[in-house]
């Protein structure tokens, strides 16, 4: 039986791909730098997220959206 190519990675797999330690990868999931989905007790990271990180796009904790796609500013005009 043939299986389709995986669309998600484990935190350990992503750590290996990114060249960081397992503990750093887990910390990145907790800070929002590495967006993930939870399947029961397992954290999984989408292949698209890994590709975007490798392309230099950065994720922020506030919204887990790529900063390059975010055009809003956090500062308001004060008069």
Backbone torsions as a table, in degrees:
resi	resn	phi	psi	omega
1	UNK	NA	132.3	177.7
2	UNK	-93.0	138.5	178.7
3	UNK	-105.5	145.2	176.0
4	UNK	-69.0	158.0	177.5
5	UNK	-61.9	139.5	-178.0
6	UNK	-65.6	140.9	177.2
7	UNK	-102.6	-6.7	178.5
8	UNK	-133.2	157.7	177.3
9	UNK	-124.5	154.4	171.7
10	UNK	-77.3	164.4	178.0
11	UNK	-60.6	-39.2	179.6
12	UNK	-63.0	-41.7	179.1
13	UNK	-64.9	-41.9	179.7
14	UNK	-65.1	-40.2	177.4
15	UNK	-56.7	-43.7	179.9
16	UNK	-64.7	-45.6	-179.5
17	UNK	-62.6	-42.0	-178.1
18	UNK	-81.4	-13.8	179.8
19	UNK	75.0	33.5	177.3
20	UNK	-121.0	167.9	179.7
21	UNK	-72.7	159.6	177.8
22	UNK	-60.3	-43.2	-178.2
23	UNK	-66.0	-37.2	176.9
24	UNK	-65.5	-41.2	178.9
25	UNK	-61.1	-42.6	177.2
26	UNK	-64.8	-40.3	176.9
27	UNK	-61.3	-39.9	179.0
28	UNK	-63.6	-32.7	176.7
29	UNK	-68.8	-36.2	-178.4
30	UNK	-73.7	-30.6	-179.6
31	UNK	-88.1	-8.4	179.9
32	UNK	91.6	-1.5	178.5
33	UNK	-71.3	-22.0	-179.6
34	UNK	-127.4	89.6	-178.0
35	UNK	-61.6	141.3	-177.3
36	UNK	-142.5	165.5	170.3
37	UNK	-115.5	148.9	-179.8
38	UNK	-106.8	128.1	174.0
39	UNK	-116.3	98.5	-170.7
40	UNK	55.8	-110.8	-178.8
41	UNK	-98.1	-0.6	-176.1
42	UNK	-98.1	137.2	173.1
43	UNK	-96.9	132.6	178.0
44	UNK	-128.7	141.3	-179.4
45	UNK	-113.5	130.1	-178.7
46	UNK	-66.6	143.6	178.6
47	UNK	-56.9	-37.6	-179.8
48	UNK	-63.7	-35.1	177.7
49	UNK	-64.3	-44.8	-179.9
50	UNK	-61.8	-43.5	179.9
51	UNK	-62.1	-41.9	179.8
52	UNK	-65.3	-39.9	177.6
53	UNK	-63.3	-42.6	179.4
54	UNK	-66.7	-22.8	177.3
55	UNK	-87.0	1.2	175.5
56	UNK	93.7	7.6	177.8
57	UNK	-81.0	142.0	-174.3
58	UNK	-113.9	139.8	178.5
59	UNK	-103.3	144.7	-180.0
60	UNK	-113.0	150.8	-178.4
61	UNK	-62.8	-38.9	-172.5
62	UNK	-55.1	-44.4	-173.5
63	UNK	-131.5	-1.4	-177.2
64	UNK	54.0	24.8	175.4
65	UNK	-104.4	153.4	179.1
66	UNK	-65.0	134.2	-176.8
67	UNK	-64.9	-26.9	179.2
68	UNK	-69.2	-25.1	179.9
69	UNK	-91.1	-6.9	-175.6
70	UNK	-96.4	115.7	-178.9
71	UNK	-102.9	-4.3	179.6
72	UNK	-73.7	150.1	174.2
73	UNK	-111.2	148.2	-178.9
74	UNK	-83.3	-16.1	-176.7
75	UNK	-91.8	139.0	175.4
76	UNK	-108.0	151.0	177.4
77	UNK	-71.4	128.4	177.0
78	UNK	-114.6	133.8	-178.0
79	UNK	-118.6	NA	NA
